[in-house]
C-alpha cells in the first residue's frame, strides 16, 4: 500500500509541539494527500472515531486521561479494526514492545521522527494490519472447515465429540439419558459406482436433509465421512425413545430420493448406544454404537440394534493387533515404502517421504491407519518411530553414497515421540550412526504436536533446525490450523492436506482456501507441498497458484526401497 491510500490519520497527542511537527511533516511533499485529525485526550479521540472515517491512529502513550498500555487498550477497543502506531519516548522502548503485544502494529520514538521514517512506519502498520486481518479471516474459515463436513455442512467428528461431551454434562446435571445413533447407508457404493461421485454427493446431501428433518433442535446430526452419519439424541427418558427416533430416521432415509432425474433407493443400518449404560464418554459411546451398527448389517440391513457388551468383538480385535504389534519389530514384519515429492517447476524428484507398512504373517498387509493409533495409545510408537527414523536415514545414506540424488528424506513424527524430553538428542544420535547430513532430513509434524507441547516445542524445533534438520507442518487445515503457529514455531514447509486438494476442482470455498494458504505460506517464507495430487487438473491448479512441490498418486504410489532405487537410477541418469 502506498502513502496516498492513507486519507485520514488521527493523532492522539497532548503535546502541542509534537502535534505541530506531525502536521508539518504531513504537509511536506509526499504527505499532502493525508488529512490529519488531532485529539489531545483519549476521550476526544473516541468521539472523533465515532464521527469520522479514519485510516490509521497515531497514539501517544502519555495522555492526560490515560497512560501506557491502558491507552493502547482503549484505542483498540474504540477502533479494533484500525492500524495503530504508538508514540514513545527514548526510554520507553520496553513498554512500546508491550504495546505491540497488545495489538499495536508499530511504534515511533519521539525525537527521532522524520518524514520518511513516519511514512514508512505508517505504511508498515497498514500492511501488517491487513495481513493480520487476512490471517484472522483465514483462521476462522479453517476453524469452521475443521469442525464441519465440506459436502453437507453438518458437524463433523470433532464437533460431534464436543456436542456429546456437553450433552453428557447436562445428562449428569438433570439425571437423564442420551443416545448415540450410528448410521451406515446400505447400497450407497452401488450408486457411486454406477452413477458417479457427483450423483452420490447429491444423494448424501438429500439424506442429510432428511435426517435434519427427523430430529429436534437440541439434537445433532453429524457426517463422519463416506456414507456414515451419527445422530446425537441429547435428552431421552427411556431407551424406547431412541428406538422411536431410529425407526423414524430409517423410514425417512428409505423414501425415494430424486437426484439428477434418477429415483434412488437406499436404506440405512443403525446402531444405538445409551448414556450412561453403554459408556460414560464420547469415544466409548461412538465405538459401541458403531459396533451395534455392524450387528444390524449382519442382521439383514435396514434395521437397528442396541449395543450389548457381547458385541464388542472390536475390542478383542484391537488387543490382538496390539499383541502382534509388540512382536512385529523383532520379527522384522515392518518395512518402509517411499513416496516421491516432485518439484513442480522442474518436474524432478526433490524428496522422499518414508511411510511405514506392516506385512503381518497371517493377516497380510495391515493399513497404517489401523495400527498407528493403537501404537500411539500403548506407546509402542516410541520404538516403532525410532526404527522408522533410523531405517529412513540409513536408506537415505545408502542412496547418497551410491551417488543418487533424492533431495530430502521426510519422516513423520507423532506427538508422543516429539514430547519425549530427549527427542532432539535421539534424532542427532540416529543421524550420526547413519552418517547422514542433517540437512537431508525433514521431520513432518502435525498441528497436534504443536498443541500438546507448546512450552517445549519451540526449543526442540530450534535445536533441530540449528543443526540443519528441516521441519514441515503436515496435514495443514485438518486440525487447529492457527496461522499463529506458523509464526511462533520455526518451520520450513507447510503441507496442504489431501482433503483440500481433492476438492479444488469445485468452484468455491475449497479452491479459494487453497490459494489463500499458498499465498500466506509464501508471505511467511515457507515452502508449500500439496499432498494427495491424483489428477492432471489438480496438478495444473496448484502449479498455477505457485505451489512449490507436489506429492500423490498422480506422480507415484509409495514404493518399496528397491523400486524407488530403480526410479532414482532412471531419474539420475536423465
C-alpha positions in Angstrom: 0.0 0.0 0.0 1.4 3.5 -0.9 1.1 6.5 1.3 -1.7 8.1 -0.8 -4.0 5.4 0.4 -3.8 7.0 3.9 -6.6 9.5 3.5 -7.1 10.4 7.2 -4.7 10.0 10.2 -5.9 10.5 13.8 -3.1 11.8 16.0 -3.8 11.4 19.7 -1.2 13.7 21.2 -1.4 16.2 24.1 1.9 17.9 23.3 1.1 20.8 21.0 4.7 21.0 19.7 4.7 17.3 18.7 1.3 17.6 17.1 2.5 20.6 15.1 5.6 18.7 14.0 3.5 15.9 12.7 1.2 18.3 10.8 4.2 20.0 9.2 5.7 16.6 8.1 2.4 15.6 6.5 2.2 18.9 4.7 5.6 18.3 3.1 6.0 16.6 -0.3 4.8 13.0 -0.2 2.4 13.5 2.7 0.0 16.2 1.3 -2.8 13.6 0.5 -3.2 12.6 4.1 -5.6 14.7 6.3 -4.7 15.0 10.0 -7.3 14.8 12.8 -5.9 15.8 16.2 -7.1 14.9 19.7 -5.4 15.8 23.0 -7.2 13.2 25.1 -8.4 9.7 24.7 -12.0 10.8 25.3 -11.7 13.3 22.4 -10.2 10.6 20.2 -13.1 8.2 20.9 -15.6 10.9 19.8 -13.6 11.6 16.6 -13.6 7.9 15.8 -17.3 7.8 16.1 -17.8 10.9 13.8 -15.1 10.4 11.2 -13.7 7.7 8.9 -10.1 7.2 9.9 -7.5 5.0 8.2 -4.8 4.8 11.0 -4.3 6.0 14.6 -1.1 7.5 15.9 -1.2 7.3 19.7 0.9 9.0 22.4 1.2 6.7 25.5 1.2 9.6 27.9 -2.2 11.3 27.7 -3.9 13.4 30.4 -6.8 10.9 30.9 -5.0 7.6 30.3 -1.4 6.3 30.1 0.7 3.4 28.9 -0.9 0.1 28.0 -4.3 1.3 29.2 -4.1 3.9 26.4 -3.4 1.1 23.9 -6.3 -1.0 25.2 -8.8 1.9 25.0 -7.7 2.7 21.5 -8.0 -0.9 20.4 -11.5 -1.1 22.0 -12.6 2.1 20.2 -11.1 1.1 16.8 -10.4 -2.6 16.8 -10.0 -2.8 13.0 -7.7 0.2 12.5 -3.9 0.0 12.3 -2.3 1.6 15.4 1.1 3.1 15.8 2.3 4.3 19.2 4.5 7.3 20.0 7.0 6.7 22.8 10.0 8.3 24.5 13.6 7.2 24.1 13.5 5.5 27.5 10.2 3.7 26.9 11.1 1.1 24.3 10.1 -1.8 26.7 6.6 -0.5 27.0 6.4 0.0 23.3 7.2 -3.6 22.8 4.4 -4.5 25.2 2.1 -2.3 23.2 2.8 -4.4 20.1 1.7 -7.4 22.1 -1.5 -5.6 23.0 -2.3 -5.1 19.3 -0.4 -2.1 18.1 1.3 -2.6 14.7 4.4 -0.4 15.2 5.9 2.3 17.3 7.9 5.5 16.7 10.4 7.1 19.2 9.8 10.8 19.7 12.8 13.0 18.8 13.8 10.5 16.1 11.0 11.2 13.6 11.5 12.4 10.1 9.0 12.4 7.2 10.5 9.3 5.5 10.5 7.3 8.7 7.0 8.4 9.6 5.5 7.4 6.3 7.4 4.1 6.3 6.1 3.3 9.8 2.5 4.2 8.7 2.7 2.1 5.6 4.2 -0.9 7.5 1.4 -0.6 10.1 -1.3 -0.6 7.5 0.2 -3.6 5.6 0.8 -5.6 8.8 -2.8 -4.9 10.0 -4.1 -6.0 6.6 -2.1 -9.2 6.8 -3.3 -9.8 10.4 -6.9 -9.4 9.3 -6.4 -11.7 6.4 -4.8 -14.3 8.6 -7.7 -14.0 11.1 -10.3 -14.4 8.5 -8.5 -17.5 7.1 -8.2 -18.9 10.6 -11.9 -18.5 11.0 -12.6 -20.3 7.7 -10.2 -23.1 8.6 -11.7 -23.4 12.1 -15.2 -23.8 10.6 -13.9 -26.2 8.0 -12.1 -28.3 10.6 -15.4 -28.7 12.5 -17.9 -29.2 9.7 -18.3 -31.6 6.8 -17.4 -29.9 3.5 -20.1 -31.6 1.5 -23.2 -31.4 3.7 -22.2 -28.6 6.1 -23.1 -30.9 9.0 -20.9 -31.1 12.1 -18.0 -33.5 11.7 -16.5 -35.9 14.1 -14.6 -33.1 16.1 -17.7 -31.0 16.7 -19.8 -34.1 17.4 -17.5 -35.2 20.1 -17.8 -31.7 21.7 -21.6 -31.9 21.5 -21.6 -35.4 23.1 -19.4 -34.2 25.9 -21.7 -31.2 26.5 -24.8 -33.5 26.4 -23.2 -35.8 29.0 -22.6 -32.9 31.3 -26.3 -31.9 31.0 -27.5 -35.5 31.5 -25.4 -35.7 34.7 -27.0 -32.5 36.0 -30.6 -33.4 35.1 -30.2 -37.1 35.7 -31.4 -38.0 32.2 -30.1 -40.2 29.4 -28.8 -39.6 25.9 -28.5 -41.8 22.9 -25.9 -42.0 20.0 -27.3 -43.5 16.8 -24.6 -44.6 14.3 -25.9 -44.9 10.7 -24.3 -46.5 7.7 -26.0 -46.4 4.3 -26.9 -49.7 2.6 -26.2 -49.7 -1.2 -24.6 -46.4 -1.4 -21.4 -47.8 -3.0 -23.6 -49.1 -5.9 -24.9 -45.6 -6.5 -21.4 -44.1 -6.6 -20.0 -46.8 -8.9 -22.9 -46.8 -11.3 -23.9 -43.1 -11.5 -20.7 -41.4 -10.4 -19.5 -39.4 -7.4 -21.4 -36.2 -8.4 -24.7 -38.1 -8.1 -23.5 -39.8 -4.9 -22.7 -36.5 -3.3 -26.1 -35.1 -4.1 -27.7 -38.2 -2.6 -25.7 -37.6 0.6 -27.0 -34.1 0.7 -30.5 -35.3 0.3 -30.0 -37.8 3.2 -28.5 -35.1 5.4 -31.7 -33.0 4.8 -33.9 -35.9 5.7 -32.0 -36.6 8.9 -32.2 -32.9 10.0 -36.0 -33.0 9.5 -36.3 -36.0 11.8 -34.6 -34.5 14.9 -35.3 -31.8 17.4 -33.3 -28.6 17.6 -31.4 -29.8 20.6 -30.2 -32.9 18.7 -27.2 -33.1 16.4 -26.8 -34.7 13.0 -23.2 -35.3 12.0 -21.5 -36.8 9.0 -18.5 -38.9 9.8 -17.3 -39.2 6.2 -18.2 -41.5 3.4 -21.7 -42.8 3.9 -21.6 -42.7 7.7 -23.8 -40.4 9.8 -24.2 -40.1 13.5 -27.3 -38.7 15.3 -27.0 -37.4 18.9 -30.3 -37.6 20.7 -29.4 -35.3 23.6 -32.2 -35.9 26.0 -34.0 -39.2 26.2 -36.0 -40.5 29.1 -36.0 -44.2 28.1 -34.2 -46.4 25.6 -37.5 -46.8 23.8 -37.4 -43.0 22.9 -34.2 -43.7 20.9 -35.9 -46.7 19.2 -38.8 -44.5 18.1 -36.4 -41.9 16.7 -34.3 -44.6 14.9 -37.4 -46.1 13.3 -38.5 -42.6 12.1 -35.0 -41.9 10.7 -34.7 -45.3 8.9 -38.1 -44.8 7.2 -37.2 -41.3 6.1 -33.9 -42.4 4.6 -35.6 -45.3 2.7 -38.1 -42.9 0.9 -37.2 -42.4 -2.7 -34.6 -39.7 -3.5 -35.0 -37.8 -6.8 -31.4 -36.9 -7.9 -30.4 -36.0 -11.5 -33.6 -37.4 -13.0 -32.9 -40.7 -11.1 -35.2 -42.2 -8.5 -32.7 -43.6 -6.0 -33.5 -46.0 -3.2 -31.1 -46.6 -0.4 -31.6 -47.8 3.2 -29.6 -47.4 6.4 -28.4 -49.7 9.2 -28.1 -48.2 12.7 -26.5 -49.0 16.0 -27.6 -47.3 19.3 -25.6 -46.8 22.5 -27.2 -45.2 25.6 -25.5 -43.0 28.2 -24.7 -44.0 30.9 -25.5 -47.7 30.3 -23.1 -48.2 27.3 -20.4 -45.7 28.1 -19.6 -42.5 30.0 -17.7 -40.6 27.3 -18.0 -39.7 23.6 -15.4 -42.1 22.4 -16.9 -45.2 24.1 -20.5 -44.3 23.1 -19.4 -43.8 19.5 -17.4 -47.1 19.5 -20.2 -49.1 20.9 -22.8 -47.5 18.6 -20.5 -48.4 15.7 -20.3 -52.0 16.9 -24.0 -52.3 17.2 -24.4 -50.9 13.7 -22.3 -53.7 12.2 -24.6 -56.2 14.1 -27.6 -54.5 12.3 -25.8 -55.0 9.0 -25.3 -58.7 9.8 -29.0 -59.0 10.7 -30.1 -58.1 7.2 -29.7 -54.3 7.0 -32.4 -51.6 7.0 -32.7 -52.1 10.8 -31.1 -51.0 14.0 -29.7 -52.7 17.1 -28.9 -51.6 20.6 -25.4 -52.2 21.8 -24.8 -55.2 24.0 -21.4 -55.9 25.7 -21.2 -59.3 24.0 -21.0 -57.4 20.6 -17.7 -55.8 21.5 -15.5 -58.0 19.3 -13.7 -55.0 18.1 -12.1 -54.6 21.5 -10.8 -58.1 21.3 -9.5 -57.4 17.8 -7.7 -54.3 19.0 -6.0 -56.3 21.8 -4.9 -58.9 19.2 -3.4 -56.2 16.9 -1.6 -54.7 19.9 -0.1 -58.0 21.0 1.1 -58.8 17.4 2.4 -55.3 17.0 4.7 -55.7 20.1 6.4 -58.6 18.3 6.4 -57.0 14.8 9.7 -55.2 15.2 11.7 -58.1 16.4 10.1 -60.3 13.7 11.1 -57.8 11.0 7.5 -57.5 9.8 7.6 -53.7 9.4 9.1 -52.1 6.3 9.3 -48.7 4.7 7.9 -47.6 1.4 8.9 -44.3 -0.1 6.7 -41.8 -2.0 8.5 -39.2 -4.1 7.9 -35.4 -3.8 8.1 -33.6 -7.1 9.5 -30.1 -7.8 6.6 -28.5 -9.7 8.9 -26.2 -11.5 11.4 -28.8 -12.9 9.2 -31.9 -12.7 12.1 -33.7 -10.9 12.1 -35.7 -7.7 13.1 -33.4 -4.9 12.5 -35.6 -1.9 11.0 -38.8 -0.5 8.6 -39.4 2.3 9.1 -42.6 4.4 5.8 -44.4 5.0 5.6 -47.4 7.3 3.9 -50.7 6.2 3.2 -53.8 8.2 3.2 -57.2 6.5 1.5 -59.4 9.1 2.3 -63.1 8.7 -1.3 -64.2 8.8 -3.4 -61.0 8.1 -1.3 -59.8 5.3 -0.8 -56.0 4.8 -2.4 -54.1 7.6 -3.1 -50.4 6.8 -1.2 -47.9 8.9 -4.5 -46.2 9.9 -5.4 -49.5 11.6 -2.3 -49.9 13.8 -0.7 -46.5 14.2 -3.4 -45.2 16.6 -3.0 -48.4 18.6 0.7 -47.9 18.7 0.3 -44.3 19.9 -2.2 -45.4 22.6 0.1 -48.0 24.1 3.3 -46.0 23.4 4.7 -48.6 21.0 5.1 -45.7 18.7 8.3 -44.8 20.5 10.3 -47.9 19.5 8.5 -48.1 16.1 9.1 -44.4 15.4 12.8 -44.7 16.3 13.1 -47.7 14.0 11.3 -45.7 11.2 13.7 -42.7 11.6 16.8 -44.9 11.7 15.8 -47.0 8.7 14.9 -43.9 6.7 18.2 -42.3 7.5 20.2 -45.4 6.7 18.4 -45.8 3.3 19.0 -42.1 2.5 22.7 -42.5 3.3 22.8 -45.6 1.0 21.4 -43.6 -1.8 23.7 -40.7 -1.1 26.8 -43.0 -1.1 25.6 -44.5 -4.4 25.6 -41.0 -5.9 21.8 -41.0 -6.3 20.2 -37.5 -5.8 16.9 -37.7 -4.0 16.6 -34.4 -2.2 15.4 -34.7 1.4 14.1 -37.6 3.4 10.8 -36.8 5.1 9.8 -38.8 8.2 6.5 -38.4 10.2 6.8 -37.8 13.9 4.0 -38.4 16.3 3.1 -36.2 19.2 4.1 -39.0 21.6 7.6 -39.1 20.1 8.1 -35.3 20.0 7.1 -34.8 23.6 9.9 -37.0 24.8 12.5 -34.9 26.6 15.5 -36.3 24.7 13.8 -36.4 21.3 16.3 -34.0 19.6 19.3 -35.8 21.0 17.9 -39.1 19.8 17.5 -37.7 16.3 21.1 -36.4 16.3 22.3 -39.8 17.5 20.5 -41.6 14.7 21.8 -39.2 12.1 25.3 -39.7 13.4 25.0 -43.5 13.4 23.7 -43.4 9.8 26.4 -40.9 8.7 23.7 -38.7 7.2 23.9 -35.0 6.7 21.1 -33.4 9.0 20.3 -31.0 6.1 18.9 -34.0 4.2 16.4 -34.9 6.9 12.9 -33.3 7.1 10.6 -34.1 10.1 6.9 -33.8 9.5 4.8 -32.7 12.5 1.1 -32.4 12.7 -0.6 -29.4 14.4 -1.5 -31.6 17.3 2.3 -31.9 18.0 2.5 -28.1 18.4 -0.6 -28.0 20.5 0.4 -30.7 23.0 3.8 -29.3 24.0 3.9 -25.6 23.4 6.4 -24.8 26.2 9.0 -27.4 25.0 8.1 -27.4 21.3 9.8 -24.2 20.2 13.2 -25.1 21.9 13.1 -28.6 20.4 12.4 -27.2 16.9 15.1 -24.6 17.3 17.6 -27.2 18.5 16.9 -29.4 15.5 16.9 -26.6 13.0 20.2 -25.2 14.4 21.8 -28.4 13.1 20.1 -28.1 9.7 17.2 -30.5 10.2 14.2 -29.2 8.2 10.7 -29.1 9.8 7.4 -29.4 7.9 3.9 -28.9 9.2 1.8 -31.8 7.9 -1.9 -32.1 7.1 -2.4 -28.3 7.4 -6.1 -27.4 7.6 -7.4 -30.5 9.3 -6.7 -29.6 12.9 -6.4 -26.3 14.8 -5.0 -24.6 11.7 -3.9 -21.5 13.5 -1.6 -19.3 11.4 -0.1 -18.0 14.7 1.7 -21.4 15.0 3.4 -20.7 11.7 4.8 -17.5 13.2 5.6 -18.9 16.7 7.3 -22.1 15.7 10.3 -22.3 13.3 9.1 -24.5 10.4 10.4 -24.6 6.9 7.5 -26.2 5.0 3.7 -26.4 5.0 1.9 -29.4 3.6 -1.7 -28.8 2.5 -3.8 -31.8 3.4 -5.0 -34.0 0.6 -8.7 -33.5 1.5 -8.3 -29.9 0.3 -6.5 -30.9 -2.9 -9.2 -33.4 -3.8 -11.9 -30.7 -3.9 -10.1 -27.9 -5.6 -11.8 -28.7 -8.9 -15.0 -27.4 -7.4 -15.5 -23.7 -7.7 -15.9 -22.3 -4.2 -14.5 -22.1 -0.7 -12.1 -25.0 -1.0 -10.2 -23.7 -4.1 -10.1 -20.2 -2.6 -8.8 -21.6 0.7 -6.0 -23.5 -1.0 -5.0 -20.4 -2.9 -5.0 -18.3 0.3 -3.0 -20.9 2.2 -0.3 -20.9 -0.5 -0.1 -17.1 -0.6 0.0 -16.8 3.2 2.7 -19.5 3.4 4.8 -17.8 0.8 4.4 -14.5 2.7 5.9 -16.3 5.7 8.7 -17.6 3.6 7.5 -21.2 3.8 7.8 -23.9 1.1 4.4 -25.4 0.2 3.7 -29.0 -0.6 0.4 -30.2 -1.9 -0.5 -33.7 -0.7 -2.7 -36.2 -2.5 -2.4 -34.9 -6.0 -4.2 -37.5 -8.2 -5.3 -35.8 -11.4 -3.8 -33.6 -14.1 -6.4 -31.0 -13.2 -5.3 -30.8 -9.6 -1.7 -30.6 -10.7 -2.4 -27.7 -13.0 -4.4 -25.9 -10.3 -1.6 -26.0 -7.7 1.1 -25.1 -10.3 -0.9 -22.0 -11.4 -1.1 -20.9 -7.8 2.7 -21.1 -7.3 2.8 -24.3 -5.1 6.3 -25.4 -4.8 6.1 -29.2 -4.6 3.5 -32.0 -5.2 3.0 -35.5 -3.8 0.4 -38.1 -4.6 -0.7 -41.0 -6.8 -0.5 -38.8 -9.9 3.2 -38.9 -9.6 3.7 -42.2 -7.9 2.4 -44.5 -5.2 4.6 -45.3 -2.2 7.3 -47.7 -3.4 9.4 -50.4 -1.8 13.0 -49.2 -1.4 14.2 -51.4 -4.3 11.7 -50.0 -6.7 12.3 -46.4 -5.5 16.1 -47.1 -6.1 15.4 -48.0 -9.7 13.3 -44.8 -10.1 16.3 -42.8 -8.8 18.7 -44.6 -11.1 16.5 -43.7 -14.0 16.0 -40.0 -13.0 19.7 -39.5 -12.1 20.7 -40.9 -15.5 18.4 -38.4 -17.2 
